[in-house]
């Protein structure tokens, strides 16, 4: 190895250049804290941007539940309470033995969005006094796919009007 300017390759050679490293308080020639901090500061915005992009994905969720018949008034009241407890609920359609709930979920990936959706009914069953129905269907699609389906004229109709409605 040859000595030269820090960071500059030695002329006419493919060898690495030795650079001096200030005292670090630890053996082994670790980089000074200032260098580590500078590198972390350069890479942190990119990592935060990628994380933000990943976290901010929206998923359109359609959850279908079904079970024994229940009085329509009780089903409606329970779904309205669920909408109050889960403010991102877009629309619910119901009958006395089944219901469909549609909403947007923000999640890192499809697996996380589906996991939240599969817990929704069970976690709110007692607080919203939902019927003891089971989940019989789940669709989770990303926002782009949802809008593509709408533009092509197939897929679920836009969630309008928002709220709880009978079939």
ABEGO torsion letter per residue (X at the ends): XBBBBBGBBBBGBABBBBBBBBBAGBBGGBBBAAAAAAAAAAAAAAAAAAAAAAAABBBBBBBBBBEBBBBAAAAAAAAAAAAAABAABABBBBBAABBBBBBBBBBABAAAAAAAAAAAAAAAAAAAGBBBBBBABBBBBBAAAAAAAAAAGBEBBBBOBBEBBBX
